[in-house]
Amino acid sequence: MSENLLEVQGLKKWFPVESGFVENLLTREKSHVRAVDGVDFIIRRGEVLGLVGESGSGKTTTGRLILRLIEPTAGRVDFDGIDVLSLSGGQMRKLRQRMQIIFQDPFASLNPRMKAGDAIGHGLVIHNIAKGQQKRERVCEIMEQVGLKPASVLYEKFPHQLSGGQRQRVVVARALATLPDLVVADEPIAMADVSVRAMLLELMLELKEKLELTYLFITHDLATAKYICNRIAIMYLGRIVEIGPLWDVYNNPRHPYTEALLAAVPVPDPRSRRTHPMPKGEIPNPINPPSGCRFHPRCPLAQEGCAEAEPELVEVSPGHMVACHRW
């Protein structure tokens, strides 16, 4: 059995830009949104890899590509030695029992006409794991594990009858119902109240140990990633610019973008002032990304050569890789 549960190589997703009839006649080359543009990483069994970056950097698209919720433009995804992108629809449907996702917005991802218990147990029915009374007993057991108590009462509730924290727990329980090996957690606490975020993170860590789970934890918040992740991958404009062990990335960031993200984390001290310069402007248009290093228009350390050649990921310390011309 390989140590790596998931291996991603050269993953790309370019979305075609819809244009008018006249524009199609005048332009031969079609424009694309380069949401994910050549991503490589591995996830070892039992670890939590954090995928961190600004909105629009391609984090969620990467997670959906791994599960083949959307089809990639190019690349390779190997899950436990299985070439995911070569599977047929039926084969992929069976494999999804071992690969699940926690969506960012629980209210949008739950069927408003389906009771909480039926939503959690839907995967058990699809994969012929349990039906009828057996399904209900298993769902109630999972609901108790994630803190949905009393399970017999909340089983019958519709999403609009639950609180935000309860809906988030329903989404977590639904993802864990089939006992998956890999869970893609897409901003799993972003829609929860601040008062329950720590509880949800503790719950995810507890279930990880209990059920031997592996997480791809997608977030824009480095402070949250620090709490749950073993390794961190920093993503910017469709590319990974830095990846390494959690404490190495936090204590010794090598990429200017990582340094900026860390400097933006609030400090619980009103007397402290931010001394690190924040990147100017906003994330560029992914339809026409900058040449060379994609961060160079906003980088305070940019030099003349940064706009010419795109840097490759190089290892600067054991397990710590960075894509920056300074290295």
Order of alpha helices (4+ residues) and beta strands (2+ residues): beta-alpha-beta-beta-alpha-beta-beta-alpha-beta-alpha-alpha-alpha-alpha-alpha-beta-alpha-beta-alpha-beta-beta-alpha-alpha-beta-beta
